[in-house]
C-alpha cells in the first residue's frame, strides 16, 4: 500500500513502508567446486487507483522509522496533504489500504479507527484493521491529512496497526523531496 504525496517536474512521489523498498543483498553459493553469485533484481511498480502501473525508483528509505519515498514518471493522482502534528489521543483516523492484496481498480478499502498513542520506541498505535499488504498505507486525520504510514500489524490481533510518527515522515520529505 502507499499514497501519492507530491508532484515534481513530470514526477509523482509516493510514500510507503521502508521494508517495501528494501532489497536482499547479493549472496554467494558454492556447488561442485563452482562459485555462484546471486544478485536479486527487483523492480518496484506503483499501481494507481484505476489499476494503471507506474515503474518506480527509490528516492529515500528511513530504516529506523520504516518509511520509503518512491518516484515515478509523469503526473498522476492528487497528492494527499501532510499534517504537521499527530492527532489528539482518541481522535478518529482513517486508513486506505490493500490488506492481503484486497484491491481492484476503482475499489480500495477504507477503515476507521482511533489514534491511541505511541510507545517508548516511537511507534504510533492505531485501532485500524491491519494485515500483510497494509504496510505503507497512510493514516489520515479528520482533516484528510497524512499523520502516519503503517509499517506493522499485530499478530493474532489484527485490529491494531503500528506506524511512523508524522514528524519522522516530514523529516524524510524535507530532506528528499
C-alpha positions, 0 to 999 in steps of 0.5 A: 500500500502507499499514497501519492504525496507530491508532484515534481517536474513530470514526477509523482512521489509516493510514500510507503513502508521502508521494508517495501523498498528494501532489497536482499543483498547479493549472496554467494553459493558454492556447488561442485567446486563452482562459485555462484553469485546471486544478485536479486533484481527487483523492480518496484511498480506503483499501481494507481487507483484505476489499476494503471502501473507506474515503474518506480525508483527509490528516492529515500528509505528511513530504516529506523522509522520504516518509511520509503519515498518512491518516484515515478514518471509523469503526473498522476493522482492528487497528492494527499496533504501532510499534517504537521502534528499527530492527532489528539489521543482518541481522535478518529483516523482513517486508513486506505489500504490493500490488506492481503492484496484486497484491491481492484481498480476503482475499489480500495478499502477504507477503515476507521479507527482511533489514534491511541498513542505511541510507545517508548520506541516511537511507534504510533498505535492505531485501532485500524484493521491491519494485515500483510499488504497494509504496510505503507498505507497512510493514516489520515486525520479528520482533516484528510491529512497524512499523520502516519504510514503503517509499517506493522500489524499485530499478530493474532490481533489484527485490529491494531496497526503500528506506524511512523510518527508524522514528524519522522515522515516530514523529516524524510520529505524535507530532506528528499523531496 
